[in-house]
């Protein structure tokens, strides 16, 4: 008698996962808005490398052809558009980035029945402590709150935090605080040699930071729509 084993069926598992994405909100004239992007890239060529970008078109009224041209212009600048929001889906061609809605929300879909009770969720930490330096090429992203680094942040490294950023060493890389819209977030460091500082979307590059602050303890905060960088006494 022949014995034949049935092939094992592999279940398809779908998981939700969220990533940090920068949101571009173009304004007209688009040519001048692209010129501002070029100016940012000139000051910090690697700023958008590897970063997913969401294009928010709610503030402009662009035709399908104009949207395609804008996406192409960003691609020419090595800026990868993950998705587009704030526009009717009919204006997006099949070969364009997909329409996104819902911001940071994600959906988890499972195709097998849940057999075990879900463990009780632990409260998420509201701060992140790093007891070693952040080296060039490293990217630390903590959207839930403050980030503290007991060392330096090297050139080419970056810290992205939903709250404030505290660096007990030299800040040579990029620090972006309050990225969830927290305008009260601040950036503190023992020595400031930063490539870029940003709080709630407002930023200053190395060329814009007062040279008298170099190599000194400093803090950055927002006053209205202006970023203030002052020495720490």
N, C-alpha and C positions, 0 to 999 in steps of 0.2 A: 504494500500500500504506500502510495506516495504521500509524504508529509511536506506541506508547504507553509511556511510562516508568512503571515500577512505583514506587509511593510509597516514599520512604525510611523504613525502619523505625527508630523511636526506641527505644533500649534504656532500660529502667527500671533506674536505679542506686539502690541502697540503701546508705546509709552509717551506720555507728555514730557516735554523738557523745555525749559525757558532759557533764553540767552539774552545777554545785554546787547541792545542795538541802539545806535545813534539815530536820531530822527532829524532829517533834513526838511525844513519848511521853506521852500523857495518863495521868493517874492518877485514881482515884476519891477523893472525889466530883468528878465532872466539872464541876459548877457552880463549885467552888472553883478547879479548874485553869483554867477559862475566866476566872475573876476575876484570876488571876495574869497571864494573857495581856493582859487589859484594863489591868492596872497597867503592864505593859511598854509597851503602846501609848500609855498616857497620858504616860509619860516620853519616849518616842521614837516619835511617830506614824508616821513614815515607815520604821520599821525593817524591816517585812516587805513593803513595797510592791515589787511586781515580783519577789519572791523565790518560787521554786518550793518547795513544802512537801510533804514525805512524812509521812504519818500512820502511826506505828508503834503498832499496837493490841495488841502481844504482852502487855503488862502488865495489860490490862483484859479483861473478858468482857462485850462489848456485843452486844445483839441487832441485827438489821438495821435496825430502826426507830431504835434509839439511835445507830447509826453515821450514818444519814442525818441525824438531828437534829444530831449533832456537826459533820458536814461543813457543814450549812447554817449553823450558828452561826459557824463560821470564815469562811464566805463573807460573812456579814453584817458581819464585821470586815475585809473586803477582804483576807482571807488565802486565797490560791489553793492548793488541795490538788492536787498533781501526781499522787499515787498513794497507795495504802494498802498496808501490809504487816503481817504478823503476825496475819492473820485468815483464816478459811476463805473461799474465793471465794463459797460459797453464800450468805454473809451480805451480799454486795454486790449491789445492784440494778443494772440495766442503765444507769441514768442517773447512777451514782456514779463517782468516780475509779477507775481500774483497779487491780487487784491487782498489786503489784510484788514481785519477788524478786531476789536477787542483788546488792543494794547498788549499787556504782558500776560493775559490769561492763556492758559493752556488746557487741553482736554486729555484725559487719560481714558483710553478705551481698552477693555479686556475682552477677549473672546472665549474665556473659560469661566465657568461659574466660580464665584468666591466660596471657598469651603471653610476658611478659617476667619475668625473674627480679626479685624484690623487691630494691631496694637495701638494702644493709646499714644496719640501724638505728643512728643516732647516739645516743650516751648522752644522756639528758635532763639539762638543767641542773638543779642543785640550789639555785640562788639566782637572784634577779631583782633587777637594779639599775635604778632609775629616776632619771635625772639631771635631771628637771624636776618641778615641784610637781604634786600630784594635786588637781585642781580640783573644785569642788562639782558633784555629779552623776556624777562618774567612779567606777567600781568596778573595782578591780584585784584579780584572783583568781589566785593562784599556789599550787596545791596541793602542788607538789613540794618546797618548802623555804622558805628565808628570803626576805623582801622588804626591800630597803633603798631608802629614798627620800632623795635629796639635795636636799631642799626640804621644804616644808610640805604638809600634807594638809588641804584646806579643809573648812569646815562642809558637811555633806551628802555628802561623799566617803567612800569606804570602802576599806580594804585587808583582804583575806582571804588568809591564808597557812597552808600546812601546817606551817611552821616558825615562827621568830621574826620580829618586825617591828622594823626600825630606821628611825627617822625623824630626819634631821638638820635639823629645822626644827620648826615648831609643829604639833602634832596637834590639829586642831579637829573632825575628823570621827570616823569609827568605825574601830577597828582590831580585827580578830579573828584571833588567832594560834592555832596548834596545832589547827586545825579537823579534822585527820585523827585526833584522839585523842592528840596529842603534848602531854602535860601538862607537859613540861619547857620548852616554848616560852616566850619572854618578849617583852615589848613595851618598846622603849626610845624615848624622844623627848627632844628638846632643850627643848621647852616643852609642857607638858600643859594642853590646854583641851578634852579629848576629849568627844565626845557619848556615846561608849560604848567600853569596853574589854572584850574577851572572850578567854579562853584555854581551849581544850578544853571549850567549852560553859558555863563559868562567866563571868559578866559583871558589870560595874558600869556604871551610867549616870552622866551628868554630876552628877546630884544626890547620888550616893552617894560621889563622889570628894572626899576631904578638901580643903577650900578652901585650906588652908595649902600644898598642892602646886601650886596654880594658877600658871601662867607659869613653872614651874621645870622643870629637867631631872628626869626621873623614869623609873622602870622598874616594870613590872607582872609578877608571877610568881605561880605557884600554890604554896601550902603546904597539902598535903592538899586539902580541899574549899573552901579559902578563898583568895580572890585578895588578894594584898598589893601595895599601890602605895607605893613609897618613893622619896625623892629620890635623885638621882644626884650624888655628890660630885665 
